[in-house]
Each structure stands twice: as structure tokens, then as C-alpha cells.
């Protein structure tokens, strides 16, 4: 029996200051440490003590999504950058990242400390939108938590597993300047949710998934997905994983 066969399908991990991934539960001595490496010029992780090869690299969820974007999405992004200019597009991205980090920190402190951290007034509308949703949340199992899929060889950090509207829910929080009115506009974000859902359901009986957008005008858009609906997106996500594996094989 190989080392991979001895591993569980999924496990929760924590990230150390040097970027190394360690099992969340220190008593799980049988689980490997994952260390940062590069393969074919791309950042990845491998099991400590393993050689870096196409057979044992673990890519992040965000890296897989980025590297498997369809041509239409890539072209739309290029046209937007051409229209607003590279300097302005960078400014918009940086501001979005800062705002996203602020609201995530706010919600994380709410769950872990029972109180919220002060947030810049620049993000007031997003925080107002989030405060409207807080009564929908109940007990929190995990917040801002790393998970590793040994079965499919990827890892990522999900937002929360909590009671939400009285069901155990994997939730992902996003911000947007404009409302998200169609699932067609957020397909990659749903696939990101599915990526975390697959290993999580090996550990917990998650009842639903939620993608929540905080909008710049103080409103919010909430998308809830049943177990049956998630089956469709899980399949789409695994197609992306297969794509990245094929890319790795060609590059090796």
C-alpha cells in the first residue's frame, strides 16, 4: 500500500509563518507536512520528503482557477484593462483586495473573539451590508481555515463553516461594487466554493453552501446552493482539476 493510499481523502491544516502547511490537529501524527515548492515555474506544495514531480504536486484552489480560465474570461479581462489602463486597473484591484481583507477580518473576529475589529470608514457600506446578515449566522465550527484534498491533490482556505439560516453551511464572502444578479456572472466563484465543498463533505455533514456578496451601496446578494445543486458544480470543478493535471503532464 502506498503512502497516498494510507492518507485520508481530506484533512484540515494550518499554515505556519514560513508558509509550511501542518495538520490542524497536532495529534494526527500520520498526516504529512506540506512544504512550498515550484514545478514548471508555478508555486505548489509537496509532501515533505517527496520529490517534486507531476505526480505529487498540490496546487492552490486560486491557482487552479487562474490557470484554467476560459478564453472568453481572459479576453474580457484584457479588454477591461485596455479600457481603463494598467495603472487604474491595478488601483481598482488593490482597493478590492484591501476591502475584501477588511470585511473578512471583521467577520473572522466576530466568530473567534465574539467582537469585531475596527474597520476603516472607507469600507462602511460593505460592513453595513455584513451587519445586516450577521443575525443569520449561528455557531461557527471553523473560520478562515485551510483544507487539503489528498484525493484530488489541491488545497485552499475556506471562509467559514457555520450554522447559517439554521443549516450547517459552507459560506464564502465576496465584495463587489455592483450587484450580482445572475449566476452566469459568478461561475468561477461558485467553482471555488465547490472546491472547498468536496473535501469538507468528507469531514462534516454540510447541508448547503452559500455565496454571499456585499455590495458597495450597502446591499447584499445571497446565493444558496442545495446538496443536489452542488453536485453539478463539483463536477465542473473536477474538470478544472483534470485540466491542470493535463497541463502539468504536458509541461513535465
Order of alpha helices (4+ residues) and beta strands (2+ residues): alpha-beta-beta-beta-beta-beta-alpha-alpha-alpha-alpha-beta-beta-beta-alpha-beta-beta-alpha
